[in-house]
């Protein structure tokens, strides 16, 4: 790690933002906070800089990146927009919602992972917005972690995963949401939910007046975080769905539980949250902390599939050992 600078999350110092923006414009990598998780940023229109993201993370080349913007007008040169897309941008940006749209030629192939689509969003975080404005370019920014690991919700997690690979980390403390953005596909007549996330599905369906559709295999490729084992600590994760039996062969004396409801089992370590929102906000940090403490198994409570709970289910399921995709394709988690 080449440097971490603490910055006020609401009023970042102009000289700090200027330093970070200069690194990005010169083709370097900067880790920065958003309202969802910390992102690993590069100049999104510089293919060589974008390639550094894949190298630093060990990210598969067929996993597309999200471009972060500062105002909706910046999307005009990157994607083909219709009245529906503009309405969604006006209603939900800035915020934890990513839109997949037909890409324009300005978007590098590496960002698109060879697809004809591009994923765009405006983060709702003063540091991120200041950085994008000062850079003057869209910032490609997947989560700032080693590929497959739990996403970072503080600067320390970024440093632990990426070490010397990132030139600067902007440390603005803990993030607010703790899970990545919701991703929807607006390329067809039917609006598709590619990845549940920080924007509750209920709000989107109320806005559109119709349920969101489930993607097929080809359509899922348009969103990051949907085809590989993700968000996983180096400790096996199991799901407890409030049944009397424990999942798998769990050694209670060397295992930990995370969730909201105290289970009827004597775990050596328990991390309990007082709300579903706090569960989502803290799940990745809990994975990392328990892994560092040396537990042998982590058992995660299966949350209700409403609000942020749908995204929380998705992340827990993808962290679980031997995960399959059939459950997501057949029902809403």
ZATIGU-377215 format. One record per residue: x, y, z of N, C-alpha, C in turn; residue in one letter. Coordinates in steps of 0.2 Angstrom, whole numbers, padded with zeros to 4 digits, always signed. Layout:
<nodes>
XYZXYZXYZA/...
</nodes>
This chain:
<nodes>
+0004-0006+0000+0000+0000+0000+0004+0006+0000X/+0003+0011-0004+0007+0017-0005+0005+0023-0001X/-0001+0022+0001-0003+0028+0005-0011+0028+0007X/-0013+0030+0013-0020+0031+0015-0020+0038+0018X/-0025+0041+0016-0027+0048+0018-0034+0048+0021X/-0034+0050+0027-0041+0051+0030-0044+0057+0028X/-0050+0057+0026-0054+0063+0024-0061+0063+0027X/-0063+0069+0028-0070+0070+0030-0075+0068+0025X/-0079+0063+0027-0084+0060+0022-0089+0065+0020X/-0090+0071+0023-0095+0076+0021-0091+0082+0017X/-0085+0084+0020-0082+0089+0017-0075+0088+0016X/-0073+0084+0010-0066+0082+0009-0062+0088+0007X/-0056+0088+0009-0052+0093+0007-0050+0094+0000X/-0051+0099-0003-0049+0100-0010-0042+0097-0012X/-0037+0098-0008-0031+0096-0010-0030+0089-0010X/-0034+0085-0006-0034+0078-0005-0037+0075-0012X/-0043+0078-0013-0047+0076-0020-0042+0077-0026X/-0039+0083-0026-0035+0085-0032-0029+0080-0032X/-0026+0078-0027-0021+0073-0027-0023+0066-0030X/-0029+0064-0028-0032+0058-0030-0034+0058-0037X/-0037+0064-0039-0039+0064-0046-0033+0064-0051X/-0027+0067-0049-0021+0067-0053-0019+0060-0054X/-0019+0056-0049-0017+0049-0050-0021+0046-0055X/-0028+0047-0054-0032+0044-0059-0031+0046-0066X/-0030+0053-0067-0029+0055-0074-0022+0053-0077X/-0018+0051-0073-0011+0048-0075-0011+0041-0076X/-0017+0038-0075-0018+0030-0076-0017+0026-0070X/-0017+0029-0064-0016+0025-0058-0023+0023-0055X/-0022+0020-0049-0028+0017-0046-0029+0020-0039X/-0035+0022-0037-0037+0025-0031-0043+0022-0028X/-0042+0020-0022-0048+0017-0018-0052+0022-0015X/-0058+0022-0016-0063+0028-0013-0069+0025-0010X/-0072+0029-0006-0078+0027-0003-0084+0029-0007X/-0089+0024-0007-0096+0026-0009-0101+0024-0004X/-0107+0026-0005-0112+0024+0000-0113+0016+0001X/-0111+0012-0004-0112+0005-0004-0106+0002-0001X/-0100+0002-0005-0094-0001-0002-0088+0003-0005X/-0082+0002-0003-0077+0005-0006-0075+0003-0013X/-0074+0007-0018-0072+0006-0024-0065+0006-0026X/-0063+0002-0031-0056+0003-0034-0056+0007-0040X/-0054+0013-0040-0056+0017-0046-0050+0018-0051X/-0052+0018-0057-0047+0020-0063-0051+0024-0068X/-0047+0028-0072-0050+0032-0077-0054+0027-0082X/-0060+0027-0082-0065+0023-0086-0064+0023-0093X/-0061+0028-0096-0060+0029-0103-0053+0027-0105X/-0049+0025-0101-0042+0023-0102-0041+0016-0101X/-0041+0012-0107-0040+0005-0107-0034+0002-0103X/-0029+0005-0103-0023+0003-0099-0024+0004-0092X/-0027+0009-0090-0029+0010-0083-0034+0005-0080X/-0039+0004-0085-0044-0001-0083-0041-0008-0082X/-0036-0010-0086-0033-0016-0086-0029-0017-0079X/-0027-0012-0076-0024-0012-0069-0029-0014-0064X/-0035-0013-0065-0040-0015-0060-0041-0023-0060X/-0041-0025-0066-0041-0033-0067-0035-0036-0064X/-0030-0033-0065-0023-0036-0062-0023-0036-0055X/-0025-0030-0052-0025-0029-0045-0030-0034-0041X/-0035-0034-0044-0041-0038-0040-0040-0046-0042X/-0036-0048-0047-0037-0055-0050-0044-0056-0052X/-0046-0051-0056-0053-0051-0058-0054-0055-0065X/-0059-0059-0066-0059-0062-0073-0061-0057-0078X/-0058-0057-0084-0059-0052-0089-0066-0052-0092X/-0070-0057-0091-0077-0057-0093-0082-0054-0088X/-0079-0051-0083-0083-0048-0078-0084-0040-0079X/-0089-0038-0081-0089-0030-0083-0089-0026-0077X/-0087-0020-0078-0086-0015-0073-0091-0009-0073X/-0093-0006-0068-0097-0001-0067-0094+0006-0068X/-0096+0010-0072-0094+0017-0073-0097+0022-0068X/-0094+0025-0064-0097+0030-0060-0096+0037-0062X/-0102+0041-0062-0103+0047-0065-0104+0052-0059X/-0104+0059-0061-0106+0064-0056-0113+0067-0057X/-0115+0067-0064-0121+0070-0066-0124+0066-0071X/-0131+0065-0072-0134+0061-0077-0132+0063-0084X/-0131+0069-0085-0129+0071-0092-0123+0068-0095X/-0118+0065-0090-0112+0062-0092-0114+0055-0096X/-0120+0053-0094-0122+0046-0097-0123+0047-0105X/-0125+0053-0107-0127+0053-0114-0121+0051-0119X/-0115+0052-0117-0109+0050-0122-0107+0043-0121X/-0110+0039-0116-0108+0033-0114-0113+0027-0116X/-0119+0029-0116-0125+0024-0117-0130+0027-0121X/-0134+0023-0125-0140+0025-0128-0146+0026-0123X/-0148+0032-0123-0153+0033-0118-0160+0034-0121X/-0165+0032-0118-0172+0033-0120-0176+0037-0114X/-0182+0038-0115-0186+0042-0110-0186+0038-0103X/-0187+0032-0104-0187+0028-0098-0181+0028-0094X/-0175+0027-0097-0169+0028-0094-0168+0034-0090X/-0169+0040-0094-0169+0046-0091-0173+0047-0085X/-0179+0044-0085-0184+0045-0080-0181+0041-0073X/-0178+0036-0075-0175+0032-0069-0169+0036-0066X/-0165+0038-0070-0159+0042-0068-0162+0048-0064X/-0167+0052-0066-0170+0057-0062-0173+0056-0056X/-0175+0050-0055-0179+0047-0049-0174+0044-0044X/-0169+0041-0046-0165+0037-0041-0157+0039-0041X/-0155+0043-0045-0148+0045-0045-0147+0052-0042X/-0142+0053-0037-0137+0048-0035-0140+0043-0030X/-0138+0037-0030-0140+0032-0026-0137+0025-0028X/-0139+0020-0024-0136+0013-0025-0140+0009-0031X/-0141+0012-0036-0144+0009-0042-0140+0010-0048X/-0138+0004-0051-0134+0004-0057-0139+0002-0063X/-0138+0005-0069-0142+0004-0075-0138+0001-0080X/-0140-0004-0083-0137-0008-0089-0140-0005-0095X/-0136-0002-0100-0139+0001-0106-0135-0001-0112X/-0138+0000-0118-0133-0001-0124-0128+0004-0124X/-0122+0001-0125-0116+0006-0124-0114+0009-0131X/-0111+0015-0130-0109+0019-0136-0101+0017-0137X/-0099+0019-0143-0092+0017-0144-0087+0020-0139X/-0088+0025-0136-0083+0028-0131-0081+0024-0125X/-0085+0019-0124-0084+0014-0118-0079+0009-0120X/-0073+0009-0117-0068+0003-0119-0071-0004-0118X/-0069-0008-0122-0071-0015-0122-0069-0018-0116X/-0064-0016-0112-0062-0019-0106-0067-0018-0101X/-0070-0012-0101-0075-0010-0096-0081-0014-0097X/-0083-0015-0104-0089-0019-0106-0088-0026-0105X/-0082-0029-0104-0080-0036-0105-0083-0039-0111X/-0082-0035-0117-0084-0037-0123-0091-0037-0125X/-0095-0035-0120-0102-0035-0121-0105-0028-0125X/-0111-0028-0128-0113-0022-0131-0116-0017-0126X/-0116-0019-0119-0119-0015-0114-0114-0012-0110X/-0116-0006-0106-0112-0003-0101-0116-0002-0095X/-0113-0003-0089-0116-0002-0082-0114+0005-0080X/-0119+0009-0078-0118+0016-0075-0122+0017-0069X/-0119+0021-0065-0122+0024-0059-0119+0030-0056X/-0122+0034-0052-0120+0040-0049-0120+0038-0041X/-0114+0038-0038-0114+0036-0031-0116+0042-0026X/-0119+0040-0021-0122+0045-0016-0117+0046-0010X/-0111+0049-0012-0106+0050-0007-0102+0056-0009X/-0102+0061-0004-0098+0067-0006-0091+0066-0008X/-0087+0061-0005-0080+0060-0007-0080+0057-0015X/-0084+0052-0016-0084+0050-0023-0086+0055-0028X/-0091+0059-0026-0094+0064-0031-0088+0069-0032X/-0085+0071-0027-0080+0076-0028-0074+0073-0032X/-0072+0067-0031-0067+0064-0035-0069+0063-0042X/-0075+0061-0044-0077+0061-0051-0077+0067-0054X/-0080+0073-0051-0080+0079-0054-0073+0082-0055X/-0068+0081-0050-0061+0084-0051-0057+0080-0056X/-0059+0073-0057-0055+0069-0062-0058+0071-0069X/-0064+0073-0070-0067+0075-0076-0068+0069-0081X/-0068+0063-0078-0069+0057-0082-0073+0052-0078X/-0077+0048-0082-0080+0043-0078-0075+0038-0075X/-0077+0036-0069-0072+0032-0065-0075+0024-0065X/-0071+0020-0068-0072+0013-0067-0071+0011-0060X/-0076+0008-0056-0075+0006-0049-0078+0000-0047X/-0075-0006-0048-0078-0011-0044-0076-0011-0037X/-0078-0016-0033-0077-0016-0026-0069-0017-0025X/-0066-0013-0020-0059-0013-0019-0057-0019-0015X/-0057-0024-0017-0055-0031-0014-0052-0036-0019X/-0049-0040-0016-0047-0046-0020-0053-0050-0023X/-0053-0051-0029-0059-0054-0032-0061-0060-0028X/-0068-0060-0027-0071-0066-0023-0071-0065-0016X/-0067-0060-0013-0067-0059-0006-0073-0055-0004X/-0075-0054+0003-0080-0050+0005-0078-0042+0003X/-0083-0039+0001-0082-0032-0001-0080-0028+0005X/-0076-0023+0003-0073-0019+0009-0078-0013+0011X/-0079-0013+0017-0084-0007+0020-0080-0002+0024X/-0073-0003+0024-0069+0002+0027-0062+0002+0024X/-0058+0007+0025-0052+0007+0022-0047+0002+0024X/-0047+0000+0030-0043-0006+0032-0044-0012+0028X/-0050-0014+0026-0051-0020+0022-0048-0019+0015X/-0048-0013+0013-0045-0012+0006-0038-0013+0007X/-0034-0010+0012-0027-0011+0013-0025-0018+0013X/-0029-0022+0017-0028-0029+0018-0028-0033+0012X/-0032-0031+0007-0033-0035+0001-0029-0033-0004X/-0028-0027-0005-0024-0024-0011-0017-0022-0010X/-0015-0021-0004-0008-0019-0002-0005-0014-0007X/+0000-0016-0010+0004-0011-0014+0001-0010-0021X/-0005-0013-0023-0008-0013-0029-0011-0006-0030X/-0013-0003-0025-0017+0004-0026-0012+0010-0023X/-0012+0015-0027-0008+0020-0026-0010+0025-0020X/-0017+0025-0019-0020+0029-0014-0026+0027-0012X/-0027+0027-0005-0034+0025-0002-0037+0031+0001X/-0043+0033+0000-0046+0039+0003-0050+0036+0008X/-0048+0037+0015-0052+0034+0020-0057+0039+0023X/-0063+0037+0022-0069+0042+0025-0073+0038+0030X/-0070+0033+0033-0073+0029+0038-0078+0023+0035X/-0082+0021+0039-0087+0015+0037-0092+0018+0032X/-0094+0014+0027-0099+0015+0022-0106+0015+0026X/-0111+0017+0022-0118+0018+0025-0122+0012+0024X/-0122+0009+0018-0126+0003+0016-0123-0003+0017X/-0117-0004+0015-0113-0011+0016-0114-0016+0011X/-0118-0015+0006-0119-0020+0001-0119-0016-0006X/-0117-0019-0011-0116-0016-0018-0123-0014-0020X/-0122-0010-0026-0128-0007-0029-0133-0012-0032X/-0139-0011-0032-0144-0014-0036-0143-0013-0044X/-0143-0018-0048-0142-0018-0055-0148-0020-0059X/-0150-0016-0063-0156-0017-0067-0154-0016-0075X/-0157-0020-0079-0156-0020-0086-0162-0017-0090X/-0160-0011-0093-0165-0007-0097-0164-0008-0104X/-0161-0013-0106-0160-0014-0114-0166-0017-0117X/-0171-0020-0114-0176-0023-0117-0183-0020-0115X/-0188-0022-0118-0195-0020-0115-0196-0022-0108X/-0194-0028-0106-0195-0030-0099-0189-0028-0095X/-0190-0025-0090-0185-0023-0085-0183-0028-0081X/-0176-0030-0081-0173-0036-0078-0169-0034-0071X/-0170-0038-0066-0166-0037-0060-0160-0042-0061X/-0154-0039-0062-0148-0043-0063-0145-0044-0056X/-0145-0039-0052-0142-0040-0045-0146-0036-0040X/-0149-0040-0035-0152-0036-0029-0146-0032-0025X/-0148-0026-0023-0143-0023-0019-0145-0017-0015X/-0142-0012-0014-0144-0006-0009-0150-0003-0011X/-0153-0003-0017-0159+0000-0018-0164-0005-0018X/-0169-0004-0013-0174-0010-0012-0178-0011-0019X/-0180-0017-0020-0183-0019-0026-0191-0016-0026X/-0193-0016-0020-0200-0013-0019-0201-0006-0022X/-0196-0002-0020-0196+0005-0023-0196+0005-0031X/-0192+0001-0034-0191+0001-0041-0198-0002-0044X/-0201-0007-0041-0207-0009-0044-0213-0005-0043X/-0213-0001-0037-0218+0004-0037-0217+0010-0042X/-0211+0012-0043-0209+0017-0048-0212+0014-0055X/-0210+0008-0057-0211+0006-0064-0219+0003-0064X/-0222+0002-0059-0228-0001-0059-0229-0008-0061X/-0223-0012-0061-0223-0019-0063-0218-0022-0060X/-0218-0029-0059-0213-0033-0056-0207-0033-0061X/-0201-0033-0058-0195-0034-0062-0194-0041-0064X/-0191-0042-0070-0191-0049-0072-0184-0052-0070X/-0184-0059-0071-0178-0062-0069-0173-0063-0075X/-0167-0063-0075-0163-0063-0081-0161-0070-0082X/-0160-0071-0089-0157-0078-0091-0150-0078-0090X/-0146-0083-0092-0139-0084-0091-0135-0079-0095X/-0137-0077-0102-0134-0072-0106-0135-0065-0103X/-0141-0064-0100-0142-0057-0098-0138-0056-0091X/-0138-0061-0087-0134-0060-0081-0127-0058-0082X/-0124-0060-0088-0117-0058-0089-0116-0050-0089X/-0121-0046-0090-0121-0039-0091-0119-0036-0084X/-0120-0039-0079-0119-0036-0072-0113-0040-0068X/-0109-0036-0065-0104-0039-0061-0107-0043-0055X/-0103-0047-0052-0105-0051-0046-0111-0056-0047X/-0112-0059-0053-0117-0063-0054-0116-0070-0056X/-0109-0071-0058-0108-0078-0061-0102-0082-0057X/-0099-0079-0053-0094-0082-0049-0095-0082-0042X/-0091-0086-0038-0092-0086-0031-0089-0079-0028X/-0093-0076-0025-0091-0069-0023-0092-0068-0015X/-0090-0063-0013-0091-0060-0006-0089-0065+0000X/-0085-0070-0002-0084-0075+0003-0077-0075+0007X/-0077-0076+0013-0071-0076+0017-0068-0083+0016X/-0062-0083+0019-0058-0090+0018-0060-0095+0024X/-0066-0094+0025-0070-0099+0030-0076-0101+0027X/-0078-0107+0028-0084-0110+0025-0090-0106+0028X/-0095-0104+0024-0101-0101+0026-0107-0105+0025X/-0111-0106+0030-0117-0110+0030-0123-0105+0032X/-0129-0108+0030-0135-0104+0031-0139-0107+0036X/-0142-0103+0041-0147-0106+0046-0154-0103+0044X/-0159-0107+0042-0165-0104+0040-0170-0105+0046X/-0168-0105+0052-0173-0105+0058-0176-0112+0059X/-0173-0117+0056-0175-0124+0058-0171-0126+0064X/-0173-0132+0067-0170-0134+0073-0163-0137+0072X/-0162-0140+0066-0156-0143+0064-0151-0138+0062X/-0144-0139+0063-0139-0135+0060-0137-0137+0053X/-0135-0133+0049-0133-0135+0042-0126-0138+0043X/-0125-0144+0040-0119-0147+0039-0116-0149+0046X/-0110-0151+0046-0106-0154+0052-0103-0148+0055X/-0106-0144+0059-0104-0138+0063-0101-0140+0070X/-0095-0138+0071-0092-0139+0077-0093-0132+0081X/-0098-0132+0086-0100-0126+0089-0094-0123+0093X/-0090-0127+0096-0085-0124+0100-0080-0120+0095X/-0080-0121+0089-0075-0117+0085-0079-0114+0079X/-0085-0112+0080-0089-0109+0075-0092-0103+0077X/-0094-0098+0072-0097-0092+0074-0104-0091+0071X/-0108-0087+0074-0115-0086+0071-0116-0078+0070X/-0119-0076+0064-0120-0070+0063-0128-0069+0061X/-0131-0064+0063-0138-0063+0061-0141-0058+0066X/-0148-0059+0067-0152-0055+0071-0155-0058+0077X/-0157-0065+0076-0160-0069+0080-0156-0074+0084X/-0155-0073+0091-0150-0078+0094-0153-0085+0093X/-0148-0090+0090-0151-0097+0088-0151-0101+0095X/-0154-0107+0094-0154-0111+0100-0148-0116+0100X/-0142-0113+0099-0136-0117+0099-0131-0113+0102X/-0126-0117+0105-0121-0113+0109-0115-0112+0105X/-0115-0107+0101-0109-0105+0097-0104-0102+0101X/-0097-0103+0099-0092-0100+0103-0092-0092+0102X/-0095-0090+0096-0094-0083+0095-0101-0081+0091X/-0104-0076+0093-0110-0073+0090-0109-0066+0089X/-0111-0064+0083-0112-0057+0081-0119-0055+0079X/-0123-0052+0083-0130-0050+0082-0131-0043+0080X/-0135-0042+0076-0137-0035+0073-0145-0034+0075X/-0146-0028+0076-0153-0026+0079-0158-0024+0073X/-0156-0025+0067-0160-0023+0062-0157-0026+0055X/-0162-0027+0050-0159-0030+0044-0155-0025+0041X/-0156-0019+0041-0151-0014+0038-0144-0014+0041X/-0144-0015+0048-0137-0016+0051-0134-0023+0050X/-0138-0028+0049-0135-0034+0047-0132-0033+0040X/-0135-0030+0035-0132-0029+0029-0126-0025+0029X/-0127-0019+0033-0121-0015+0034-0115-0018+0037X/-0116-0023+0041-0110-0026+0044-0108-0033+0042X/-0112-0036+0038-0110-0043+0036-0103-0044+0033X/-0101-0040+0029-0094-0041+0026-0089-0040+0031X/-0090-0035+0035-0085-0034+0041-0085-0039+0046X/-0091-0042+0047-0091-0048+0051-0088-0054+0048X/-0089-0055+0042-0085-0061+0039-0077-0060+0040X/-0075-0054+0038-0068-0053+0039-0065-0054+0046X/-0069-0051+0051-0067-0051+0058-0067-0058+0060X/-0072-0062+0059-0072-0069+0061-0067-0073+0058X/-0066-0072+0052-0060-0075+0048-0053-0074+0052X/-0052-0068+0054-0046-0066+0057-0045-0069+0064X/-0051-0070+0067-0051-0073+0074-0050-0081+0074X/-0050-0084+0068-0049-0091+0067-0054-0096+0068X/-0061-0093+0067-0066-0098+0068-0066-0103+0062X/-0069-0109+0063-0068-0114+0058-0074-0114+0053X/-0080-0111+0055-0086-0111+0051-0090-0104+0053X/-0093-0102+0049-0098-0096+0050-0105-0098+0048X/-0109-0097+0052-0116-0099+0051-0120-0092+0051X/-0123-0091+0045-0127-0084+0044-0134-0085+0044X/-0138-0081+0048-0145-0082+0048-0148-0080+0041X/-0153-0083+0039-0156-0082+0032-0161-0076+0033X/-0160-0070+0031-0165-0065+0032-0171-0065+0028X/-0176-0061+0030-0182-0060+0026-0181-0057+0019X/-0184-0059+0014-0183-0057+0007-0186-0050+0006X/-0186-0045+0010-0189-0039+0009-0184-0033+0010X/-0185-0028+0007-0180-0022+0008-0173-0024+0006X/-0169-0023+0010-0162-0024+0009-0160-0032+0010X/-0165-0035+0013-0165-0042+0015-0164-0047+0008X/-0167-0044+0003-0166-0048-0004-0159-0048-0006X/-0155-0042-0005-0148-0042-0007-0144-0045-0002X/-0146-0045+0004-0142-0049+0009-0142-0056+0008X/-0148-0059+0006-0149-0066+0005-0144-0068-0001X/-0144-0063-0006-0140-0065-0012-0132-0065-0010X/-0130-0060-0006-0123-0060-0004-0121-0066+0000X/-0126-0068+0005-0124-0074+0009-0124-0080+0005X/-0129-0081+0000-0129-0087-0004-0123-0087-0008X/-0120-0082-0011-0114-0082-0015-0108-0083-0011X/-0108-0082-0004-0103-0083+0000-0103-0091+0002X/-0109-0094+0002-0109-0100+0004-0105-0105+0000X/-0103-0110+0004-0099-0116+0000-0103-0119-0005X/-0100-0121-0010-0104-0125-0016-0110-0122-0018X/-0110-0116-0019-0116-0112-0021-0118-0114-0028X/-0124-0114-0030-0127-0115-0037-0131-0109-0038X/-0132-0109-0045-0137-0103-0047-0144-0105-0048X/-0146-0111-0047-0152-0113-0049-0158-0110-0045X/-0156-0109-0038-0161-0106-0034-0163-0099-0036X/-0158-0095-0038-0159-0088-0040-0163-0088-0047X/-0162-0092-0051-0165-0092-0058-0172-0095-0057X/-0174-0098-0052-0180-0101-0051-0185-0097-0046X/-0182-0093-0042-0186-0089-0037-0182-0083-0035X/-0186-0079-0031-0182-0073-0028-0179-0075-0022X/-0174-0079-0022-0170-0080-0017-0174-0082-0011X/
</nodes>
